[in-house]
Every structure is written in structure tokens, then in C-alpha cells.
Amino acid sequence: MTTTHVLSLPFRKSTHLSLSRAIQQYISKKYDQHPDMFRHDLDTIDALRRDAVNVREAHPSGITKLQNYAAQLVWIGGKFPIDVGADFTWYPALGYHTEHPLVQNNLKYELMNVLYNLAALYSQLAMASNRNSTEGLKTAASWFSHAAGVLTHIKTQILPELRMPSPPDDMDETTLESLIQLFLAEAQECYWQKAVMDGYKDASIAKLAARVSDLYNEAGEAAMRSEAISSAWIHHMSAKHHHFAAAAQFRAASDCLERKKYGEEIARLRDALACVNEGLKETRGGYLSKAVVEDLQSLKRRLEEDLKRAEIDNDRVYLQIVPPKTELKRLDRANMAIARVPPQVAKPYEFLGDHNAEFGPALFTKLVPFAVHVAVSIYEERRDRLVNNSIISELESLTSQLHDILSSLNLPGSLQALEKPLGLPGTLVQHADEIRQADALYRLQQGLTDIDKLCSSDLAIFEEGRSLLLAEEEEDSRLRLKYGTERWNRPQSRQDPSPNGGAKLWRQAQDIEGYFGSSTASDQVVREKFNAVRDTLAILAGSDRSIMDFIPNSRRTDIPESLKPALGRLRSAYNDVQRLESRRRKRVESLRARSRADDIKPDILVEAARLERAYPTTAIATAHFEDFFEKRLDRLYESELEAVERDKQEQDKIVQEVRRANKEFESQKRQVDRAGGGNREREEALQKLDAAYYKYKEIVSNVEVGRKFYNDLSQIVEQWRGLVRGWVSERRRDARSLEEEINMPPLSSLNMHQSSFSYQQQQHHQPLPPPPPQIPFPEPIQPHQPIVEQAHIQSWADNVPQQPKPVAPGAWAPNMGIKFGSPVAQGQQQQLEQGQPGPVNATWDPSQGIRFG
């Protein structure tokens, strides 16, 4: 049992860790800058951590060490991600697992522990202060207020950004709330004690004491919900709550005596005495410190003396009515304790700067903040999406529409058949060369095979995750059916509302299934396209001789004069189409080159520096660059988006001209065909080869899109499978825990078992002393004989009385009960032998032993 009036927070302990090594490795992997540029900063961060984690004594010098390291952690949190690669090991300070550390790769977790130790240091400094003087009490109250302030900062600013499934037991929200209220109560208690020392009026002291009682009560209520705060602390808070409730009423009673309200004085003294008695109940079990117990006992003696004096005076002299407790006015409160967050904790950036700043220069200032690197990636993704989807894809779609229109008009086959009645047209030779050089058939077959492999790999990962979900759902349903919904009261698998719980994972599974469904349908369409042109592409990929064998020569080698004007106008319109395609192709190539050369890093560094100067207390986030992104994308690519609209309009005009010229050309050609100069077979062959070439280009584009789609999907399904594995493991742990809890015997069974076990241990290890020689074992008690002081032992499982079994003479059975009495005298022995009951003393004397019968 300790002798202190107040409680202080113990330190959390950590192990040695080279934070600089993790930062160095991260810089090497993720940044363009060399780690050697930051050698001094790397050494400094290790020294700061070493000094901070070695603070183990209540000395003011430790405050700066902890604050300095915490400020640098906040600063580098804007430079590095939260999982920088350092596994921080910390041991709990409270609870039942103080020997089991928690290891987390989390900068916020490290910061939280450092600030927790800062709060612990403040509380220990307050406890070490001289509270026997008014100056010492003011100092202690200030320390306690700072401890509450730091814990409040942890609860409101650090805990919400911790990014952990569950915080440590001694740093969760309920535990922090209890500790905050505890230190506020102890700060308020210092102000109350100072007021007593300074001789304040009783009414003022009562207000201070009432607020102390409230704060201890709030601390105790939060502690009851905590998994880390011990029973001793809870009893301490409860005892303090009742103590100061009594102290407040005692001072209010003294004020009533001064104002000659003798009846109210007695009522408040009685209430104060009741509160003290409630507080003294907490002394059971030896949980309270000696000082707290003595304070309660001293106050109780004072209250009893004053109440006796007040009742005698009122009965003999004043004769005032004593009001009931319900009619007493509630005491006012005077709050003096406030949670004060040190400015070094609330605004650490203000204490980092040049060498004259309190914490010296900020570390890694020349390192580009991590948020900037993320912003660069975000910009590049948006730029590529804008260029590829909104510009290039639109242009390619327009070109595809144009080719479909030309194919429906049998162009350019009809032109080539007339202009080149023998041999191979020049454009066809170019297309054939391109097909051969690209090894088109193998390229497409390999691309489709790669897509199948990627799809199968992604699908296998997805099926593994889905099988885990289905297995977990089946296990949960089986256990729910086994134990019933009342006892198996956790959410169903598909309804778990946790952040990465079953509800979210099943929704994501449906989304991924939809992705596979649409992608496999698209893959089938691409394969059908390929199968439709496979034979034609084989012809194009062959030799010129095989192509010439496929294309029949025209039966007429000259162009009729009547057809030349229409042919010229159609050729002119078709040339416009080719020029449009050529310009479009060059624009796409130029746009892709510009996109690759669009390096935002120099400009975004300038913008980041401007933001750091403008908002020094705010960590840079990617959202700060939104306006910068929009302005840059508009400046560089808005003109290209407008050009797409102009291209569309121009294409519509060209298509109208081609349709008009082709209509006239077809009309004239039909007249020539009727005269016997047709070359329809050559037109169809040329058109088929031309269409196959453009279909090849389209399939190549489709294959690349499919390959990229499945590569992106693999990242999604792998991440999803990882979340599924973690959630399923957690659910199975919860299931085992819940099943053990359900199968645990009731407390009554445990008590009976323990009592029986304890009794058996006594029988084995502490044999009973031999009975006195004059006390023989009595005969079994007959049903008609009176049974005195019989203690019945009942089963926890069944209260129904059972039929007694026959018992041999001289043997004790449980259904006989236990009789407590003095040793049998000689006369009583004779009565027992004659079958007559003798007088039995109903009061058991421990010195006389135990008699069974």
C-alpha cells in the first residue's frame, strides 16, 4: 500500500531503433536525392530519439527532449509516409500486458508514444512537487493541467490519424478520457488545497471541492470502460469522488452554521457522513493508499463530532427543521483546472527554424515532401488519362468511324481497281510490308495468349479471396446455428460494418466480378475480330506473288472516258480523307511526345516552396495542388481538346463530300459494267485486304488496352485478397474468443468449484486435528430428529432436491448437512446413545472444532 494522495502516469518503454536507417533506405528507393545529402539530419534524428526514449526520471530536463523529438516527428511526417519502414517497439504502461510490446511501422504511433511519455513526465513532476506550500501547489496544478492537455492533444489530433485497426489498450479513447479527467481532478484538488491553506471562505472551498468530486467521478466512469486501467486506480477514483463530495458538503455545512441555517447544516453533515461511508467501502481489498484511507477516516471523525454537536444544539436551542436531502440546493461548482496543451506540442512548427529556434533547424528541409511526390504521381495519372482517354481515344474513335464509312462505300477498293487494273496498288504494298515487318499474326496470337494468362492469373487470385470469404461465411453460419443468434451476436459476414469488413469486401467482390464479366466479353469480341481477318492477314503477310494470286486482274486495262470525271472527284475527296488521317496521326504522335516530356517536378517544387512559406504550420497535402493541376492541364491541353471538336466537324464535311462523289462514281461505273467492262472481283479483293489491314491496327490497339487492363486489375485483386486474408484471420480470432466465452462455465460454477478445490487442498495439505477422544462419530440423523444450524450445499446446475442415498453408520454424507456445535458432554453422549436429541448451542465456537452429523 502506497502513501500518496494522487496518481501519476508511468512511462511507456521502448527498445533501441535506428530510425535513420529506415529513412535512408526509403530515400534511396523513393526519392531522386541521394541519402548522403542528409547525413547530418540522419544522425540528428537518431540522437533525438535516443534522448527521448531514455527519459525515465521526473526531471524538467526531460520535457525539452521529448518535445524536441515530437516536433521533428511532426515535421518529417510531411516529408515521409506514415509507414516509412521503421518498426517501432513500445511496451504498455498500464493494463495487464505491460510485458508484451506492440510493434508498428507507423510514424504516428511513435509520435503518440512520445507525447504519452511527455504527459507521464508532467504527471510525475506534479507528484514530486512540494504540495505542502501554496507555491508548490500552484506548480503541481500546472503540471497536472499540462499532462491533461497533452493527452487531450493525443486524443483529438493524433488518435484519429493513427491508421491502426485498434490502438493500444492504454492509449485508446476511453483510457485517454479517463486519464484526462483524472489529471484535471488532481489539478483541481491542488487548487482546493491551496484555497484551504489560504483561508478562503467555506462557500468558495465547497464549490472547488464539488468540482473535484465531479472530475474524479467522470474519470472513474471512463476507467470502468477501459481495458487498461487497474481496479486499484478505479477504487482510488471512486474513493476520491466520495471523499470530495463529503468535503464539499462539510464546507457547505460550515457555511450554513455561519449563516445560522442550523437545520440545513445538519442535513448536509448527514449527507457528508454518508458520502464518507461510501468512500470507506472502497478500502475493502486493500486497493487504496494509506494516505487516502487516513484522509477519509479523519474526515469521518470530524463529521461525526460536528454532527453530534449540531444535533444537540438544534434539539436544545434552535429547533429548526432538518430538510431532507432532496430539498437541499445543489452546490455550485468553481472550475479552476483546464487542460492546457503546451505550445511546443500544439504548434511545433513555430519552434523549428534557424539555429536560434528553441528546437533548432527542422530536419530534411531540402528533401522534397512526400506529398509532393504523391502529387506528381497524381498529376501524371490525370495527364495520361486526359491525353489518352479524352484526346487520343476520341481521335482514334473518329478514325475508326471513318474507316467503317469508307468500307461501306467499298473504298478505296473501287478506286484501286480502276486506277491499277494490273498488279498491286502502292498503298497495298506498303500495308503488306508493315504486316510482314511486324510479324502481325504472331504478334496478335501472342498478345491474345498473354491476355489469357493475365486473366487466368487475376482470376485465380480473385477466386482465392472469394473462397476465403465463402469459407468464413460458412464457418460463421455453422457457429451461429450451433450457439443461436442471441449468444452468437456478432454481425454476419456480409453485414460486418467495419472499415475493411465483410460488407465492404463482398461489395468489392461483386465489383471485381463485374470487371471480369465485362472484360471476358470484350476479349471474346477481340478474338472474333481476329478470327474474321486471320486468313486475310495471312495473305497480306505472305509474298507479293501470293497477294497477286489472291487479287484477280481487271478484264479492262483502260479507264473509260465517261468515268474519268467522277473518278477524279472521288479521288480528290478520298485524298482529303488521307490527309486528314495523316494530320491526325502526326498530332497523336506529337501529343504523346509532349505528354512524355511534360515534367511537372520543377514547377511543383516551386509551388511546394510557396505553400511552405505561406502556411508554415500546415503539413503539405496533395489536395493543396488541385488548383495548380487544373491550371496547368488547361494551359497545356485545352487547345488539344478543342482541336478534337474541330476534327470532328471537318470529318463530317469530308464524309459528306466522299458520299456525294462516290454516289456519282457508282452511277457512272454501273453504266460501264453493263457495257461489259466490270472488275467487281478485283474491287472486292482489294477492299478485303484493305479492311483487314485496318482491322489489324484496331486489334493491336485492343490487345494493348486489354494487357494494361489486366495488369491494373492484378493490383486491385491482390490488394483485395490481402484485405480478405486479414479480415478472415481477424474474424476467426474473434470467433475463437467468442466461442471460448460462450463455453466458459457460469461464475457460480466457478465459485463452487474453487470452494471445493480449496477445501480439497486443505484436506490434502492441512489435515484436520484429531477429534477429542470423548467425541465419537454420531449415528446418522433420522428424518424425525430436529436438525439445528444445518447448511445446505446445492448444485449450481439443479436446485431440485434429490433423494438421499443410504449412508453407512458413522460416515458423513453431503445430504446430512453440517452442524456447528460444542463438543458433546458426557451426559449428552448418553442421550445420543439412547436416541434422544440433546441441547445444541446454535453459536459456533471456532476453538471447539467441527462436528458432522
Number of C-alpha atoms within 10 A of each C-alpha: 9 10 12 13 16 20 17 22 20 17 23 20 20 20 12 12 15 17 19 19 15 16 18 18 14 17 19 14 12 11 15 10 14 13 18 12 12 19 13 11 18 21 14 15 21 18 15 17 23 18 16 22 22 15 19 15 12 17 13 11 10 21 17 16 21 26 23 23 25 24 23 24 23 18 22 21 21 18 23 21 17 18 15 19 18 21 18 21 19 22 19 23 22 20 16 14 14 16 12 11 17 16 15 17 15 20 22 22 24 23 22 22 24 25 22 26 28 28 32 25 29 29 30 23 22 31 22 14 18 15 18 11 14 18 13 17 22 20 19 27 30 22 24 34 30 27 35 32 23 24 29 23 21 23 20 11 13 17 19 11 11 18 14 13 9 9 14 20 20 23 24 17 20 22 23 23 21 27 27 27 26 28 34 29 34 27 32 28 27 27 24 26 21 22 17 15 12 11 10 12 14 21 19 19 25 28 20 28 33 26 27 34 26 19 27 30 24 20 28 26 18 22 25 16 13 21 16 22 23 15 13 16 17 23 21 23 29 23 29 32 29 26 31 27 27 32 28 29 28 29 23 25 29 23 20 19 16 12 10 13 17 23 22 24 29 27 22 27 25 22 19 29 26 16 22 27 18 17 26 21 12 21 19 9 9 12 18 25 17 15 15 22 23 13 14 24 17 12 19 22 12 14 20 15 11 19 22 13 12 19 19 13 13 17 12 9 9 15 13 14 14 16 14 13 13 7 9 11 8 10 17 15 17 17 17 18 25 18 21 19 18 16 12 18 21 16 15 20 20 15 21 21 15 11 10 10 12 14 22 14 16 20 20 19 14 11 18 18 25 20 22 22 19 14 22 20 13 16 21 18 12 15 20 16 14 17 22 18 12 14 22 23 15 17 23 18 12 19 19 16 13 18 19 15 15 21 16 10 17 19 23 20 24 23 21 21 29 23 15 17 21 18 16 18 15 11 12 18 14 10 17 23 17 15 20 16 9 13 12 21 18 10 13 19 15 13 19 23 12 16 23 17 14 20 22 13 14 22 19 13 17 22 16 16 23 18 13 18 23 14 13 19 17 13 15 20 16 12 15 17 11 11 14 12 13 8 13 19 11 16 14 15 22 15 13 17 13 12 10 15 20 25 18 15 23 19 12 15 20 11 12 18 15 12 15 18 11 11 16 16 12 14 18 11 14 19 16 12 16 22 12 13 18 18 13 20 24 17 20 26 22 15 14 16 12 13 23 14 12 16 21 20 19 20 14 15 15 12 15 14 9 12 18 14 14 20 24 14 18 24 19 15 20 22 14 17 22 12 11 16 18 12 13 19 16 11 16 19 13 12 18 16 11 14 17 12 9 12 12 15 13 9 11 18 16 11 16 20 14 12 16 14 10 10 11 12 14 13 18 21 15 15 10 16 20 12 9 14 20 12 11 15 15 12 10 13 18 13 10 17 16 11 15 18 14 12 16 15 11 13 20 14 11 19 18 12 19 25 16 14 20 25 15 17 21 16 12 18 22 12 14 17 12 9 9 10 18 19 21 15 14 24 24 18 19 26 25 18 23 24 22 24 22 15 19 21 13 16 20 19 12 18 22 13 13 24 19 14 16 24 15 12 19 19 12 16 22 15 13 21 22 13 17 23 16 13 20 21 14 13 19 14 12 13 17 12 12 16 15 11 11 13 10 11 10 11 10 12 14 13 12 15 13 12 12 12 12 12 13 12 12 12 11 10 9 10 9 11 7 7 14 11 6 11 13 12 14 16 16 17 13 10 7 6 10 8 16 15 15 13 12 10 12 13 11 14 9 8 9 8 9 8 7 10 9 8 13 10 10 13 12 18 16 13 17 18 17 20 18 23 21 18 17 18 12 11 9 16 19 13 14 15 11 9 13 12 15 14 11 16 12 12 10 14 12 10 7 13 16 17 18 18 21
